[in-house]
C-alpha cells in the first residue's frame, strides 16, 4: 500500500459541488462507481457518519489496494468496471440513495509511466484501466489496419479525417511501437508548423484509451440501467472530462427534460458545473464538467 494519502495521490475534482449536489444524510447509502483513491468517498462518508453504508467500485487493481483502507472502516470494496457492477447490483435487487461516477483518468494512472497513459512519461504501450484485461494499447497500435486506426482516431479522438489519415499512415509505417514515446514521435513526425500548446498526439492517445477500455460503451450501459440503481429521491452526479462523455450524459438529461411528467429524473444542474471556474486550484479539473439529477 502506498504511503501517500488518497488526497495526495489524486485530488478529487469539484469536491464541494459534488457533496452539495449529492446532499448526503446520515444513514443513506452511497455508491461510488469509479472510486479511484477515495477522495470523493471520504468527503461523503464524513456527512454520512462513517463508511458502513458506502460501496466503492473500481476496475483498477492499484486503486482497489488503496481503497482497502476504507474497507477496514466498513466500506464495501468491489473490483469491477462500473457498468458490469451496476447491472449485477440491479439483478441482486440493490439500489442506492446516492451514485457518483467520475469518468476521468486518475492522476496516478497519468503520472505512473508504467501505466502507459501519458505522453509526458515514457512507458510501455499499456493504457489498460483494468490490468486483468489481455488486450493493451500495444495490440491496437500494432495490429489494427491503417483504415481502422484512422476510423478510431476520428471517432474517439475527434480528429479531422485528413489529419487522422496522416497519423494512421505514420503509425503503420513506423511499426512496431513498444513505448508511449515511440507512438508520440510517430505522430509528431506528421506535424507541420510551430509547436502547439497541446501535444499533437493528445487526441490519438485519447482515442486509443477510449477504444481499448470501451469507455463510451460503459457509459451507455450505465445510463440504460440507472433508473433502477437509485432509490426514489436518489441523486446521481456525473463528472465528464471531454465532449464525447459529456454528450452522452447531456443527452440522457435532455431526454429527461423533454419527457416532462413522464420523466424518471429531475435535473439538478440546469447548467453544468465547470472545473475551470469552480475548482480553479486543481489543474486536473480544468476540463471537468459536472451534471446531476434526482430520481422522482
Order of alpha helices (4+ residues) and beta strands (2+ residues): alpha-alpha-beta-alpha-beta-alpha-beta-alpha-beta-alpha-alpha-alpha-alpha-alpha-alpha-alpha-beta-alpha-beta-beta-alpha-beta
